[in-house]
Amino acid sequence: MGESKRKRIRAEETMLSCAGVQTPGGKVQVRWEASSAATPMGQLAYFIEFLGMTNLWSRWQESCPLSYVSPNAPSKADILGTWMLSILSGHKRYSHVTAIRCDGVNPGLLGMDKVISEDALRRALGAIPEAEGVAWLDQHLRDSVTPLLDAPWILDIDTTVKPLYGRQEGAVVSYNHRTDQKLATLRCWLI
């Protein structure tokens, strides 16, 4: 088989492996390339499709108690999208938002115009009245969990603690009170 025939076959296989994903930012084609470098956010297009198809993303934005009157203020989509992308990236500090500012794909899939700066995000989240913000987030959390209460399901968790042996400072095999606290909390939630 010649080199050009192999390239053509490889191109055909690549086209067959494409999947269409409908997002708030429009329809995109997702293609898996086994030989390319992996990205930790590669599965995000499917999650964004889920948010768009279930209207979770639009309902979350519409019910957000944030309101700006300035025409220069960022949109709710930019604020909430930056916040969500940062959390999904594993960030725990506002300063880590800078790491996603160069992402040219995922913000567009959410229908965002831009990823806002860490300072703008801090000011925006600070502008949400605390009581209204807590009620807003609690309502959406309840909406995502309540349908599961009517369905039969099994919670299967592994409560074992992995003992670490070695030269770590203070490493001993003993009773772990933190695990018991977590289990007690879990039991309270299940009851």
C-alpha positions as CSV (number, residue, x, y, z in Angstrom):
1,M,0.0,0.0,0.0
2,G,1.4,3.4,-1.0
3,E,2.0,6.3,1.3
4,S,-0.7,8.4,-0.3
5,K,-3.2,5.6,0.1
6,R,-2.4,5.3,3.8
7,K,-2.9,9.0,4.3
8,R,-6.2,8.9,2.5
9,I,-7.4,5.9,4.7
10,R,-6.2,7.7,7.8
11,A,-8.1,10.8,6.8
12,E,-11.3,8.8,6.2
13,E,-11.0,7.1,9.6
14,T,-10.5,10.5,11.2
15,M,-13.6,11.9,9.6
16,L,-15.6,8.9,10.7
17,S,-14.4,9.4,14.3
18,C,-15.8,13.0,14.4
19,A,-18.8,13.6,16.6
20,G,-21.2,16.6,16.3
21,V,-21.8,18.4,19.6
22,Q,-24.5,21.0,20.0
23,T,-23.4,23.8,22.5
24,P,-24.8,27.2,23.5
25,G,-22.1,28.7,21.3
26,G,-23.2,26.6,18.2
27,K,-22.5,23.2,16.8
28,V,-18.9,21.9,16.8
29,Q,-17.2,18.8,15.6
30,V,-15.2,16.8,18.2
31,R,-12.5,14.5,16.9
32,W,-10.3,12.1,18.8
33,E,-6.7,12.0,17.7
34,A,-4.9,9.1,19.5
35,S,-1.5,10.4,18.4
36,S,-2.0,14.0,19.6
37,A,-1.2,15.3,23.1
38,A,-4.0,15.0,25.6
39,T,-5.7,18.0,27.2
40,P,-7.3,17.8,30.7
41,M,-10.3,19.8,29.3
42,G,-11.0,17.5,26.3
43,Q,-14.3,16.1,27.6
44,L,-15.6,19.6,28.4
45,A,-17.4,19.9,25.0
46,Y,-19.7,17.0,26.0
47,F,-20.4,18.6,29.4
48,I,-21.2,21.9,27.8
49,E,-23.5,20.1,25.3
50,F,-25.3,18.6,28.4
51,L,-25.7,22.0,30.0
52,G,-27.1,23.5,26.8
53,M,-29.5,20.6,25.9
54,T,-31.0,20.6,29.5
55,N,-31.2,24.4,29.7
56,L,-29.2,24.2,32.9
57,W,-26.7,26.8,31.7
58,S,-29.4,29.3,30.6
59,R,-31.5,28.9,33.7
60,W,-28.5,29.3,35.9
61,Q,-27.6,32.6,34.1
62,E,-31.1,34.0,34.1
63,S,-31.8,33.4,37.8
64,C,-28.4,34.8,38.9
65,P,-29.1,37.7,41.3
66,L,-26.2,39.8,39.8
67,S,-27.2,42.9,38.0
68,Y,-25.0,45.6,36.5
69,V,-26.2,48.9,35.0
70,S,-23.0,49.9,33.3
71,P,-22.7,49.2,29.6
72,N,-19.0,48.4,30.1
73,A,-19.7,45.6,32.7
74,P,-19.1,42.0,31.6
75,S,-22.1,39.9,30.8
76,K,-23.5,37.2,33.2
77,A,-22.3,34.6,30.7
78,D,-18.8,35.9,30.9
79,I,-18.8,36.0,34.7
80,L,-20.5,32.7,35.3
81,G,-18.6,31.0,32.5
82,T,-15.2,32.2,33.8
83,W,-16.2,31.0,37.3
84,M,-17.4,27.6,36.0
85,L,-14.4,27.0,33.7
86,S,-12.0,27.9,36.6
87,I,-13.7,25.5,39.0
88,L,-13.8,22.7,36.4
89,S,-10.1,23.3,35.8
90,G,-9.5,22.6,39.5
91,H,-8.6,26.1,40.5
92,K,-9.1,27.1,44.1
93,R,-7.9,30.7,44.0
94,Y,-8.9,33.7,42.0
95,S,-5.3,34.1,40.8
96,H,-5.6,30.8,38.9
97,V,-8.2,32.3,36.6
98,T,-5.3,33.7,34.5
99,A,-4.5,30.1,33.4
100,I,-7.7,29.8,31.4
101,R,-7.6,33.3,29.8
102,C,-5.8,31.9,26.7
103,D,-8.4,29.1,26.1
104,G,-9.8,30.0,22.7
105,V,-12.3,27.1,22.5
106,N,-14.3,26.4,25.7
107,P,-15.5,30.0,26.4
108,G,-16.9,30.2,22.8
109,L,-18.8,26.9,23.4
110,L,-20.5,28.4,26.4
111,G,-21.5,31.5,24.3
112,M,-19.0,33.7,26.2
113,D,-17.4,36.8,24.6
114,K,-14.3,36.6,26.8
115,V,-12.8,35.1,29.9
116,I,-12.8,37.9,32.5
117,S,-9.9,38.8,34.7
118,E,-9.5,37.6,38.3
119,D,-10.2,41.1,39.6
120,A,-13.4,41.4,37.6
121,L,-14.5,38.0,38.7
122,R,-13.8,38.9,42.4
123,R,-15.8,42.1,42.1
124,A,-18.7,40.5,40.3
125,L,-19.1,37.7,42.8
126,G,-18.7,40.2,45.6
127,A,-21.6,42.3,44.0
128,I,-24.0,39.4,44.5
129,P,-25.9,40.0,47.7
130,E,-25.0,37.1,50.1
131,A,-28.5,36.0,51.0
132,E,-29.8,36.1,47.4
133,G,-26.6,34.3,46.2
134,V,-26.9,31.5,48.7
135,A,-30.6,31.0,47.9
136,W,-29.8,31.0,44.1
137,L,-27.1,28.4,44.4
138,D,-29.1,26.3,46.9
139,Q,-32.1,26.3,44.6
140,H,-30.0,25.1,41.6
141,L,-28.3,22.4,43.8
142,R,-31.8,21.2,44.9
143,D,-33.0,21.2,41.4
144,S,-30.1,18.9,40.3
145,V,-30.5,16.5,43.2
146,T,-34.3,16.3,43.9
147,P,-35.2,14.1,40.8
148,L,-32.7,11.5,42.0
149,L,-34.6,11.1,45.2
150,D,-37.5,9.4,43.3
151,A,-35.3,7.0,41.5
152,P,-34.0,3.7,43.0
153,W,-30.3,4.0,43.3
154,I,-27.4,2.5,45.3
155,L,-24.6,4.4,46.9
156,D,-21.5,2.3,46.7
157,I,-18.5,3.9,48.5
158,D,-15.2,2.6,49.6
159,T,-14.6,3.7,53.2
160,T,-11.2,2.0,53.6
161,V,-8.2,4.1,54.6
162,K,-5.0,3.5,52.8
163,P,-2.2,3.3,55.4
164,L,1.0,4.9,54.4
165,Y,4.2,3.4,55.6
166,G,7.6,4.9,55.3
167,R,9.6,7.8,56.6
168,Q,6.9,10.5,56.5
169,E,6.9,12.7,59.5
170,G,4.2,11.6,61.9
171,A,3.1,8.6,59.7
172,V,1.6,5.9,62.0
173,V,-1.0,3.3,61.5
174,S,-3.8,4.2,63.9
175,Y,-7.4,5.3,64.3
176,N,-8.4,8.0,61.8
177,H,-11.1,10.3,63.3
178,R,-11.5,12.3,60.0
179,T,-12.8,9.2,58.2
180,D,-15.4,8.6,60.9
181,Q,-16.5,12.3,60.7
182,K,-16.9,12.0,57.0
183,L,-18.9,8.8,57.3
184,A,-21.2,10.3,60.0
185,T,-21.8,13.3,57.7
186,L,-22.5,11.0,54.8
187,R,-24.9,8.9,56.9
188,C,-26.8,12.1,57.9
189,W,-27.2,13.1,54.2
190,L,-28.5,9.6,53.3
191,I,-31.1,9.5,56.1
